Structure formats: C-alpha cells, structure tokens
Amino acid sequence: MTLADISFFMAMSTLNGLDISTSILIEDMKTTFLSPSRESELYAEGRVIDSERGEVNIMNTTDKLISHSIITYLNK
C-alpha cells in the first residue's frame, strides 16, 4: 500500500508539480489484492481519474496484476 500511495503522489505531481505548499490528503484507499507476489521487484502505474479520485495498479516483472487501488483524495 505504500507503493500505491507513493505512485499516486507521483501521478498527482504530473498535474501539480512537486510544489510542497499544496497538500494532497488521501481520504480513502480501497485496495484489492489479486495475487501474491513472490518477486522482490514490483512496479506501479498511477493515474488521476478526476478531481477527487485516482487509481494505482501494481504489477510484477511479468506484467501480472498484483493489486488494484482506488484512491479518494482531498486536494487543498
């Protein structure tokens, strides 16, 4: 879930830059774990859906989906 949190922050940064004066507060994170990961290498793809939601997919090196998160946030 830490990887999902950081990935979502980076996705938001593509819209707002890395301005630390802007707060992005996660209100809710729903994560569905789809398969176990026995690998040490994972990567994530974060996407901003709209002004209140985003999503993050975490995959292993063979592109198998490990988890999917929907994030609701407050942008202050």
HUKA-V57515 format. One line per field, one symbol per residue. psi: psi as a letter, one per 40 degrees, with the letter a starting at -180 (. if undefined). burial: 1 if it has 24 or more other ideal C-beta (glycine too) atoms within 12 Angstrom, else 0. Layout:
psi = ???
burial = ???
//
This chain:
psi = dddddddddddddddeafheehhhhhdhhhhhhdiiheiehiiihihhdaeeiiihhhiaeefhhdihhhhhihh.
burial = 0011101111110000000000010100101000000000011111010000111111100000011111101010
//
